[in-house]
Amino acid sequence: MQNRKVIILGSTGSIGTQAIDVVDRARLPDGTPRFTVTALSAGGGNLELLAGQAVGMRAQAVGIASDDAGTLRRLIAERAAAAGLANYTPEILTGPDASTAIAAWGAGTANGADVVLNAITGSIGLAPTLAALATTAILALANKESLIVGGQLVKDAAGPGQLVPVDSEHSALAQALRSGTAGEVHKLIVTASGGPFRGRTRSDLVDVTPAQALRHPTWNMGPMVTTNSATLVNKGLEVIEAHLLFDVPLERIEAVVHPQSVVHSMVQFTDGSTLAQCSPPDMRLPIALGLGWPERVPGAAPACDWTQAATWTFEPLDNVAFPAVELAKAAARRGSTCPAVYNAANEEAVHAFHAGTIAFLDIVDTIAEVLSEHTPVSELTLQSVLDAETWARRRTNELLAAKG
């Protein structure tokens, strides 16, 4: 694999910062960099970090969702001067569409990306996903929400082999699926850590706090994804994502609790064989594989130490205490705009939970209530998805206000 040009969307978040680390350390056999970052984008909440990334990577373009271009230019200039790069002046894009523009930056020119990593959190990543797929670049997708809410729109936009998953579970499935044909696949098994409330009954979850929901036992993630792991909404989203990515029916995808988070997912084949992808919980491995696909990046992350004794356990999912996965499957079966409504209602409910206005169990209960009121559209378009999200957010907040 020659040096690949990379664009990173959401570069200051958890996945984005780890991607920068992967890029910084990856080298070809002759010692030259394996990847070159040509452009970055971020929300704008951490301009100091973004400026440092831009200078460190020598990015040619930087985008922020805020309009604070002046501050970003000043910070980049200060960092560049300190690094002896007085003439470094990247193009700066601002505003809500900055990430969408960055996703297609340089397309059709020598500066065009080979890989776009979409590490944005939430359904706001849909437009950047579609913009990236409109180019010839591989889309390394960590923004699962854009595939889930976009559904067939995203699938239709993707060329053969253009869409590569970065979620650890779906990266694991993609690796295991290389061992057989589509007709030989019997079942996809998506593993779940169980989050901070594994083993608790529904009654045990009545009074849990936002601080407790953010104490994930394995992964270090942002507040939205960490809360989604606590409710298992994240696993529901991942089941939908697996269905869309690999064209396996929902009834042949199941979630299994594996608290050690070493087996990232499994594929069961028709002959009774099950293949598991195993590695210590470190997102740099699936990130590196997404950037280098289909080739592996040597030294991307530590491997399992097979000289040490270890025990791995697997438990069935408690769908009574954690109904989010079955609810996600029901939304996916209805199709159309229902997955978008599921996701949007969840995002609003999670914000309300962390604001202290609703209880933990209200999150998934509210998603179910909003879904029950939704009538899916007959024709899925980008506008119909956006309209459904707008309705779902408004209706969710109406229901939450009534609960308060």
Phi, psi and omega per residue, in radians:
M1 nan 2.143 3.094
Q2 -1.356 3.052 3.112
N3 -1.012 2.220 3.139
R4 -1.839 2.393 3.064
K5 -1.490 2.279 -2.991
V6 -2.194 2.428 2.950
I7 -1.959 2.328 3.138
I8 -2.039 2.055 3.075
L9 -1.733 2.284 -3.059
G10 1.384 0.737 -2.966
S11 -1.225 -0.361 -3.102
T12 -1.632 -0.030 3.100
G13 -1.456 -3.066 -3.080
S14 -1.044 -0.872 3.137
I15 -1.189 -0.719 -3.117
G16 -1.082 -0.774 -3.125
T17 -1.168 -0.634 3.084
Q18 -1.222 -0.573 3.072
A19 -1.130 -0.702 3.075
I20 -1.029 -0.727 3.125
D21 -1.108 -0.748 3.108
V22 -1.053 -0.837 -3.125
V23 -1.071 -0.741 -3.071
D24 -1.116 -0.560 -3.047
R25 -1.699 -0.346 -3.019
A26 -1.296 2.232 -3.136
R27 -2.302 2.572 3.007
L28 -1.329 2.899 -3.114
P29 -0.954 -0.515 -3.140
D30 -1.497 0.061 3.078
G31 1.641 -0.132 3.129
T32 -1.369 2.733 -3.132
P33 -1.051 2.423 3.102
R34 -1.357 -0.505 -3.109
F35 -2.303 2.608 3.005
T36 -2.221 2.154 3.114
V37 -1.461 2.087 -3.129
T38 -1.685 -0.467 -3.099
A39 -2.698 2.660 -3.132
L40 -2.354 2.688 2.952
S41 -2.519 2.721 3.119
A42 -2.731 2.943 3.141
G43 -1.198 -0.543 3.137
G44 1.894 0.096 -3.129
G45 -1.379 -0.263 3.141
N46 -2.405 1.305 -3.075
L47 -1.178 -0.537 3.114
E48 -1.057 -0.835 3.141
L49 -1.140 -0.766 -3.132
L50 -1.061 -0.739 3.109
A51 -1.073 -0.750 3.107
G52 -1.102 -0.712 3.098
Q53 -1.109 -0.761 -3.112
A54 -1.057 -0.805 -3.135
V55 -1.200 -0.764 -3.119
G56 -1.087 -0.639 -3.118
M57 -1.617 -0.150 -3.054
R58 0.985 0.710 -3.123
A59 -1.072 2.474 -3.118
Q60 -1.493 -0.345 3.135
A61 -2.540 2.511 -3.137
V62 -2.370 2.315 3.131
G63 -2.113 2.508 3.037
I64 -2.356 2.531 -3.125
A65 -1.270 -0.439 3.097
S66 -1.408 3.056 -3.139
D67 -1.803 0.363 -3.035
D68 -1.561 0.996 -3.110
A69 -1.150 -0.631 -3.097
G70 -1.074 -0.795 3.131
T71 -1.124 -0.729 3.138
L72 -1.119 -0.735 3.109
R73 -1.062 -0.740 -3.139
R74 -1.119 -0.772 -3.127
L75 -1.145 -0.700 3.098
I76 -1.113 -0.755 3.136
A77 -1.066 -0.734 3.134
E78 -1.131 -0.782 3.126
R79 -1.152 -0.697 -3.130
A80 -1.142 -0.742 3.118
A81 -1.069 -0.732 3.135
A82 -1.130 -0.494 3.139
A83 -1.608 0.065 -3.129
G84 1.313 0.496 -3.132
L85 -2.081 1.047 -3.035
A86 -1.056 -0.441 -3.089
N87 -1.662 0.143 -3.116
Y88 -1.408 1.962 -3.140
T89 -2.423 1.540 -3.121
P90 -1.237 2.764 2.998
E91 -1.208 2.383 -3.120
I92 -2.070 2.226 3.094
L93 -2.005 2.443 -3.116
T94 -2.277 2.892 3.066
G95 1.801 2.997 -3.059
P96 -1.101 -0.354 -3.139
D97 -1.747 0.181 -3.073
A98 -1.084 -0.778 -3.129
S99 -1.135 -0.612 3.098
T100 -1.120 -0.739 3.107
A101 -1.180 -0.705 3.131
I102 -1.129 -0.621 -3.125
A103 -1.014 -0.539 -3.125
A104 -1.893 0.231 -3.043
W105 -1.095 2.282 3.092
G106 1.339 0.041 -3.104
A107 -1.027 2.374 3.139
G108 1.470 0.007 3.103
T109 -2.129 3.105 3.113
A110 -1.135 -0.346 -3.141
N111 -1.545 -0.043 -3.101
G112 -1.071 2.524 -3.073
A113 -1.310 2.581 2.941
D114 -1.482 -0.551 -3.111
V115 -2.422 2.346 2.981
V116 -1.984 2.087 3.068
L117 -1.661 1.988 3.087
N118 -1.664 1.757 -3.120
A119 -1.936 0.358 3.079
I120 -1.233 2.545 3.081
T121 -1.697 2.279 3.049
G122 1.750 3.006 -3.071
S123 -1.251 -0.155 3.036
I124 -1.115 -0.179 3.100
G125 -1.401 -0.043 -3.079
L126 -1.129 -0.874 -3.118
A127 -1.065 -0.775 3.049
P128 -1.069 -0.629 3.091
T129 -1.071 -0.827 3.140
L130 -1.143 -0.634 3.114
A131 -1.140 -0.715 3.127
A132 -1.162 -0.714 -3.122
L133 -1.197 -0.369 3.097
A134 -1.295 -0.197 3.057
T135 -1.679 -3.070 3.093
T136 -1.600 0.029 -3.071
A137 -1.255 2.631 2.931
I138 -1.214 2.401 3.046
L139 -1.795 1.905 3.031
A140 -1.504 1.883 -2.910
L141 -1.759 1.863 2.966
A142 -1.740 -0.280 3.134
N143 -1.505 1.363 -3.068
K144 -1.027 -0.541 -3.060
E145 -1.055 -0.595 -3.104
S146 -1.162 -0.636 3.078
L147 -1.242 -0.697 -3.075
I148 -1.171 -0.815 -3.115
V149 -1.353 -0.552 3.141
G150 -1.408 -0.500 3.080
G151 0.877 -2.122 -3.061
Q152 -1.123 -0.466 3.080
L153 -1.029 -0.793 -3.133
V154 -1.223 -0.735 -3.141
K155 -1.092 -0.711 3.133
D156 -1.184 -0.526 -3.120
A157 -1.350 -0.388 -3.052
A158 -1.466 2.298 3.033
G159 -1.399 2.992 3.129
P160 -1.008 2.176 3.112
G161 1.272 0.125 -3.068
Q162 -1.416 -0.456 -3.047
L163 -1.787 2.025 -3.108
V164 -2.117 2.166 -3.094
P165 -1.327 2.568 3.107
V166 -2.016 -0.410 3.011
D167 -0.871 2.434 -3.060
S168 -1.043 -0.660 -3.124
E169 -1.152 -0.752 -3.073
H170 -1.388 -0.520 2.987
S171 -1.102 -0.723 3.106
A172 -1.081 -0.781 3.126
L173 -1.089 -0.755 -3.136
A174 -1.066 -0.666 3.120
Q175 -1.189 -0.808 -3.112
A176 -1.169 -0.586 -3.110
L177 -1.190 -0.296 3.093
R178 -1.202 -0.154 -3.099
S179 -1.611 0.011 3.141
G180 -2.764 2.977 3.103
T181 -1.496 2.888 3.139
A182 -1.037 -0.651 -3.126
G183 -1.225 -0.284 -3.135
E184 -1.590 -0.084 -3.102
V185 -1.468 2.164 3.093
H186 -1.687 -0.739 -3.021
K187 -2.728 2.526 2.978
L188 -1.809 2.306 -3.132
I189 -2.065 1.938 -3.115
V190 -1.692 2.135 -3.115
T191 -1.507 2.618 3.120
A192 -2.302 2.412 3.109
S193 -1.167 -0.447 -3.032
G194 1.634 -0.188 3.092
G195 1.163 -2.969 -3.076
P196 -1.269 -0.226 -3.056
F197 -1.968 0.361 3.120
R198 -0.968 2.334 3.101
G199 1.558 -0.157 3.129
R200 -1.453 2.603 3.057
T201 -1.485 2.972 3.126
R202 -1.050 -0.703 3.127
S203 -1.143 -0.470 3.101
D204 -1.227 -0.312 -3.019
L205 -1.677 0.016 -3.044
V206 -1.047 -0.747 -2.988
D207 -1.947 0.305 -3.125
V208 -1.185 2.641 -3.038
T209 -1.825 2.841 3.050
P210 -1.001 -0.682 3.130
A211 -1.078 -0.709 3.109
Q212 -1.168 -0.655 -3.140
A213 -1.148 -0.407 -3.111
L214 -1.583 0.015 -3.140
R215 -1.603 1.209 -3.141
H216 -1.222 2.357 -3.049
P217 -1.322 -0.238 -3.021
T218 -2.197 -0.895 -2.960
W219 -1.790 2.600 3.032
N220 -1.832 1.808 -3.027
M221 -2.307 3.040 3.091
G222 -1.249 2.937 -3.051
P223 -1.093 -0.641 -3.139
M224 -1.146 -0.906 -3.096
V225 -1.150 -0.655 3.137
T226 -1.150 -0.731 3.079
T227 -1.139 -0.698 3.094
N228 -1.081 -0.547 3.074
S229 -1.231 -0.613 3.135
A230 -1.185 -0.660 3.118
T231 -1.477 -0.259 -2.983
L232 1.218 0.228 2.955
V233 -1.029 -0.663 3.138
N234 -1.013 -0.695 3.135
K235 -1.228 -0.616 3.055
G236 -1.063 -0.772 3.095
L237 -1.089 -0.665 -3.113
E238 -1.224 -0.559 3.066
V239 -1.141 -0.761 3.080
I240 -1.084 -0.748 -3.137
E241 -1.064 -0.753 3.128
A242 -1.092 -0.713 3.100
H243 -1.034 -0.776 -3.107
L244 -1.292 -0.690 -3.087
L245 -1.200 -0.734 -2.939
F246 -1.966 0.050 3.074
D247 0.974 0.687 3.052
V248 -1.810 2.304 -3.117
P249 -1.007 2.598 -3.090
L250 -1.029 -0.596 -3.124
E251 -1.220 -0.202 3.087
R252 -1.907 0.412 3.030
I253 -2.201 2.202 3.131
E254 -2.340 2.685 3.099
A255 -1.826 2.395 3.138
V256 -2.271 2.377 -3.130
V257 -1.408 2.210 3.134
H258 -2.406 1.562 -2.959
P259 -1.113 -0.384 -3.127
Q260 -1.314 -0.323 3.102
S261 0.965 0.669 3.081
V262 -1.780 -0.680 3.001
V263 -1.530 1.971 -2.983
H264 -1.517 -0.413 2.966
S265 3.112 2.948 -3.068
M266 -2.448 2.676 3.023
V267 -2.103 2.166 3.064
Q268 -1.742 2.228 -3.090
F269 -1.725 2.913 -3.002
T270 -1.160 -0.336 -3.132
D271 -1.537 0.061 -3.140
G272 1.703 -0.103 3.104
S273 -1.380 2.472 3.051
T274 -2.167 2.214 3.099
L275 -1.891 2.278 -3.130
A276 -2.040 2.488 3.003
Q277 -1.748 2.164 -3.030
C278 -2.166 2.393 3.028
S279 -2.956 2.711 3.056
P280 -0.997 2.653 -3.110
P281 -1.180 1.688 -3.106
D282 -2.607 1.965 -3.054
M283 -1.194 -0.214 -3.137
R284 -1.131 -0.468 3.122
L285 -1.178 -0.973 3.111
P286 -1.142 -0.511 3.064
I287 -1.107 -0.851 -3.132
A288 -1.075 -0.695 3.135
L289 -1.173 -0.642 3.079
G290 -1.110 -0.698 -3.141
L291 -1.265 -0.583 -3.050
G292 -1.781 -0.054 -3.021
W293 -0.814 2.356 0.117
P294 -1.593 0.145 -3.131
E295 -1.567 2.654 3.092
R296 -1.571 2.649 3.141
V297 -1.803 1.926 -3.097
P298 -0.994 2.409 3.075
G299 1.246 0.346 -3.091
A300 -1.100 -0.664 -3.099
A301 -2.739 2.806 3.104
P302 -1.121 2.624 3.095
A303 -1.696 2.958 3.040
C304 -1.113 2.467 3.081
D305 -1.655 1.762 -3.039
W306 -1.392 -0.029 3.053
T307 -1.470 -0.165 -3.126
Q308 -1.821 2.443 3.101
A309 -1.165 2.454 -3.141
A310 -2.635 2.633 3.087
T311 -2.208 2.245 3.094
W312 -1.972 2.381 -3.132
T313 -2.148 2.680 3.125
F314 -2.353 2.376 -3.088
E315 -2.336 2.583 3.053
P316 -1.204 2.668 3.120
L317 -1.310 2.375 3.071
D318 -1.544 1.708 -3.068
N319 -1.348 -0.178 3.064
V320 -1.393 -0.860 3.120
A321 -1.258 -0.576 -3.063
F322 -2.257 1.397 -3.064
P323 -1.423 0.072 -3.005
A324 -1.124 -0.583 -3.098
V325 -1.223 -0.816 3.110
E326 -1.119 -0.605 3.096
L327 -1.151 -0.684 3.097
A328 -1.128 -0.733 3.101
K329 -1.078 -0.701 3.121
A330 -1.107 -0.707 3.102
A331 -1.121 -0.711 -3.133
A332 -1.187 -0.606 3.107
R333 -1.150 -0.671 3.081
R334 -1.215 -0.560 3.034
G335 1.217 -2.679 -3.136
S336 0.911 -2.160 -3.074
T337 -1.585 0.043 -3.088
C338 -1.123 -0.761 3.070
P339 -1.064 -0.602 3.093
A340 -1.133 -0.684 3.110
V341 -1.170 -0.748 3.070
Y342 -0.939 -0.878 -3.082
N343 -1.182 -0.786 -3.097
A344 -1.150 -0.747 3.110
A345 -1.072 -0.701 3.110
N346 -1.092 -0.803 -3.108
E347 -1.027 -0.752 3.138
E348 -1.178 -0.710 -3.133
A349 -1.167 -0.662 3.102
V350 -1.110 -0.739 3.094
H351 -1.048 -0.739 -3.140
A352 -1.146 -0.673 3.108
F353 -1.071 -0.787 -3.130
H354 -1.293 -0.338 3.035
A355 -1.416 -0.129 3.093
G356 1.443 0.262 -3.079
T357 -1.675 -0.245 3.094
I358 -2.390 2.896 3.101
A359 -1.554 2.892 -3.095
F360 -1.009 -0.826 -3.099
L361 -1.165 -0.353 3.113
D362 -1.143 -0.392 -3.079
I363 -1.057 -1.070 -3.077
V364 -1.258 -0.611 3.087
D365 -1.029 -0.685 -3.139
T366 -1.230 -0.686 3.071
I367 -0.990 -0.795 -3.130
A368 -1.086 -0.695 -3.117
E369 -1.183 -0.745 3.128
V370 -1.131 -0.748 3.116
L371 -1.071 -0.659 -3.112
S372 -1.141 -0.414 -3.131
E373 -1.616 -0.165 -3.009
H374 -1.514 2.380 3.024
T375 -1.869 1.943 -3.098
P376 -1.162 2.591 -3.129
V377 -1.357 2.764 -3.125
S378 -1.419 -0.466 -3.120
E379 -2.201 2.061 -3.110
L380 -1.446 2.082 3.047
T381 -2.314 2.940 3.098
L382 -1.036 -0.730 -3.124
Q383 -1.169 -0.675 3.132
S384 -1.162 -0.594 3.064
V385 -1.138 -0.821 -3.135
L386 -1.102 -0.714 3.125
D387 -1.127 -0.706 3.136
A388 -1.147 -0.682 3.097
E389 -1.118 -0.769 3.134
T390 -1.050 -0.792 3.107
W391 -1.075 -0.791 -3.089
A392 -1.099 -0.708 3.132
R393 -1.160 -0.758 3.132
R394 -1.118 -0.813 -3.105
R395 -1.161 -0.676 3.091
T396 -1.028 -0.812 -3.111
N397 -1.189 -0.550 3.043
E398 -1.121 -0.788 3.134
L399 -1.156 -0.683 -3.141
L400 -1.191 -0.649 3.105
A401 -1.114 -0.638 3.123
A402 -1.206 -0.596 3.103
K403 -1.172 -0.629 -3.135
G404 -1.202 nan nan
